[in-house]
Amino acid sequence: MRLTTRNVNLNQKKMPRTNFKELLDAGVHFGHLKRKWNPAMAPYIFMERNGIHIIDLEKTIVKIDEAASAMKHIAKSGKKILFVATKKQAKEIVAEKVKQVNMPYVTERWPGGMLTNFPTIRKAVKKMSSIDKMAVDGTFNNLSKRERLQVTRQRAKLDKNLGSIIDLTRLPSALFIIDVLKEHIAVREAKRLGIPVFAMVDTNSDPTDIEFPIPANDDASKSITLIVDILCQAIEEGLNERKLEKDKEPGLKDKRIIRKELETKDIPAAIIEAIVEEEEEEEVEADEDGAIEDIEDEELAAGGIDEEDE
């Protein structure tokens, strides 16, 4: 028998990142009431018990492994994954876990046009940075008491809504969403821009537009904690591997080489495209950000602080 890479890959099965018992203990298997179900979730439903749908955890394990593998490759390539979780029970969990792997997140409110109107969002983030500079260089002290109060309030408002994405200088390569029904605007914007979406989908959700659906209970804090923790571990692995590779090979790889390497692995085309997209965009956006910052600095220095956000 001829030994090929394909045969080796098939034989070298990796251990799953979680197991049936862990998912069961976290209550990942609990779905919604039968009357609230979405028929598109039928393939992921194991049975109905006492009027409640039970999620098939064997399929959940497979989907978690697929999502974790794809996220690991995105992180390894140096791209960003935006986590979106504005529901009460997920806010603190996501903020705590995602901050540790230095990824952007939205936990307060999804600002409409966050993706489709990204340059405007970047301007708001830059404005926050400009206000910080005013406090450092002494310009803040030259303002009247009323102006200082307005600027302070504006800074607090911007920090609450956009503080967690201050390092997001370009569109993210993927989104991870908890509760696609609640975050339907984010899903729609990502779909419009061709950004792949990872999501926890409950039995009342539609997984059709989600590239990486993870059938799971998206209401229980234990369930959310377990899955977010697994995915953050995968991201951390990718970041560590990237760091090791950078230490060994300081030079950047050609995009064609990166594409060829990724195509040998079992990664969807959408993720490959997100990873190898034009690097020139980063330079262009950096130049644009610099220009915006210069303009805003001039406006602030001249005392032209607009009060339109109040």
N, C-alpha and C positions, 0 to 999 in steps of 0.2 A: 504493500500500500504506500502510495506517495504521500509524504508528509507536507502539508501546506499550512500557510498562516491561518487559513479558515479553520482547518482541523484543530490547530492548537488553541485558537480562540474559543471554539466550541467546547473543548475539553476543560479549559481553565475557567470554570464557573466561579464567579465571585460570591462571597457570602452576602446575603441581603443585609441592608443597613438596619433593619428592625425585624421583629418577629411577631407572630400571631398573639402571643401572650401580652407583650408590651402594648400593642394596639388595643387589645381587649380591655386591659386594666385602665387605659386612658379614656375608654368610652368612644373610641373612633368609629365603632360599628353602629352607633345609634343614628338613625336618620330622622326624618320628619313624619308626621302623621300621613297615613295613606292618602287622605283626601287632598293633601298639599303637594303630592309628588309630581315630578316632571317626567313624562314618558321617555324622554331622551336618556334618563338615568337608568333605565331598565337593565342594561347589561351589567351594571355595577351593584344591583340589588340582589341579595342572597335569599331573603324571605320576608314575610310579614308576620309580626307577632304583636298581639294585643292592639292592633290598629296602627302599629308603627313599623316602618320599613327598616330592615336590618341590612347594612352594607356588607358586601362580600370582601372580607379583609385580605383574602389571598390576592385579589386584584389590586387592592390598596397597596400591598407590599411591592408588587411589580411596578406600579405607577410611581411609588416613592423612589424606587431604585432608578427608574428612567429619568425622573426629574432631577434627582441628586447628581447623576452622571452628567447630564446636560449643564446643570448649574456649575459643576466643578470645572468643566471645560471653558465656560464663559469667564469664570473668575480667573482661571489660569491664563487666559488670553488678555487679561487686564481690563476687561469691560465691566460695566456696572449693571447690577440688577436692582430695580426699584421695587421695594416692598410696599404694598398698599393694604392697610388694615385700619379702618376708622371705627369699627364696631367696638363698643365699650370693653368687652372681655378680651379683646385681642391687642388693644393699644399698647399697654405697658409691656406685655410679653414680647411683641415685635420690636418695640423701641430698645428694650434691654438686650435682646439676642442679636439684632442686626447691627447695633452700634459696635459690638465686639468685633465684627468682621468688616467694619468700615464701609458698609453699603448704605445708599440713601433709602429713606423710608418716608411714607406719608401716613400719619396716624390721627391728624386732627380733622381735616376736611379736604376732599379732593378738589383742588382749584380747577374749575372748568377751563379747558384749553391748556392744561399742564403739558401735554405732549404736542398737540396740534398747533399750539401758539407758544411754543417753548421760548423763543427770543424775548417775548414780553415777560415771562416768568424770570428769565435770567436778568432782565433789567431791574426787576423788583429785588432780586437777591443782591445785585450790585449796589442798589440804593442802600441796602442794609449795611454793606461793607463801607460805603461812603460815609454813612452816619457814624460808624465806629471810628473812621479816620478823623472825623471832625472832633471827636472826644479826645483823641490822642494829640493832634496838632494844635489844640487850643481854640479852634474856630467856634466850637460849641459855646465857649464862655463869652464870645462876642455877641451872641444872639440875645434877644430880649427874653424875659421870663416866660412870656406866652409862647414864643417860638420854640423855646427849649422844651416846654411841656408838650407841644404838638409833635416835635421830632421824637421825643422819648416815647410817646404813645405809638407813633408810627413804627418805631423800631421794635417795640414789644409785639405789636400786631404782626409784623413781618416775620419776626423770630418764631412766633407761635405757629404760623402757617407754613413757613418756608425754611425755618432754621435747620431742619433735618436734611434738606437737599442743597445746602450751601456749597457742597463740593461737587455737585452734579453739573459739570461744565458743558455737557452735551447730552443728547437723547440717550436714555438707557438702552442696553441691548436686549433686555427682557424685563417683564413685570412678574412679580409674584403677588397674587391677590387672595385675600381671605374673604369669602362670601361674594361671589360674582353677581348676585342679585343686587346687593347693596352698592357694589362698585361698578355698576353697569356702564357708567360714563367712561371710566378708566379702560374697561374692556373695549368699548366702542372706539375710543381714541387709538388704542394700541392696534386694533384690527385695521383701522384706516391707514396707519403708518407702516403696517407690516411688521410690527414688533411682536415677537412670540410671547405668549402668556402662560405662566404656570399658575395653577390655582387649586385651592381646596374647594371641592364641589360637593354640596350636600344633596340629598335626594329631591330637594325642591328646586335645584338649579339646572341650567341647560349647559352641558359640557361641549356643545357643538362647536363654538367659536374658541375653545380653549385648546391650545396645542399640547399642553401637558396637564391634563386634569388628574387630580388626586382625590378619588372618592373618599370622603371623610366627614365626620361631624365637625362643622365649622362654628358651632355655638359653645361647645364645652371648652373651658380654658385648658384643661389637661390635654385634650386632643390637639389643640392649637400649639401648645408648648412642645409636645413631642415631635410633631411634624416640622415646625419651624426650627427646632433644635437640630434635627437630622439634616435639614437642608443647609443650615448655617455651618455645620461640621463639614459638609461637602465643599462649601465655598471656601472655608478655611484651608482645606486640603489643597484646593486649586491654587490659592494664593501662596501657600508654602512651596508648592512645586514650581510656581512661576519665579519665586525668589531664588530657589536653588538653580534653576535654569539660567537666570540672569547672572548669577555669580559665576557660572561656568562659561556662558556665552554672552559677553557684554554686547556684542553686535546684534542688531535687529534682524530677524529672519525675513526673507522675501515672502510676500503674500501668497505666491504660487506654491511655495514649499509648505506654508501653513495649511493652505487648502488641501494639498495632497495628503498631508499627515492626518487631517481631520476626516477626510473621505474614507480612509482605511478603517475608521472606527464607526460604530453604530450610532451616528448622530444625525438628526433630521437636517434637511437642507436649510430650513429657516434659521437654525442655530448657527450653521456653518457660515451663512451669509452675514449674520449679525457679528460673528467673530472676525471675519476677514474684510469687513467693509472698509471703504477708503480711509486711510490714515490721514490723508490731506485735509479731511474735514476738521480734524482736531486742530490743525494749524490755523485754518481759516477762522474757526470759532474762537480760538485764542486771540487772534488779531482783532476780531470783532469785539470781543469782551474788553480788550485793552482800549479800543477806541471809545466804547460806551463809558468805560470807567473814567477816561480822560475828560469826556464831555460833562459827565456828572460832577466830577471834581471841580471843573470850571464853574458850573452852575452853583454849586454849594459855596464855593469861595466867594462868588459874587452876591451871595445871600439869596439866591433864587430858589428857595425851598418851596416847592409846590405843595398845596394843601388839599389836592384833589382826593387823597385817600381818606380824608377825615369825613 
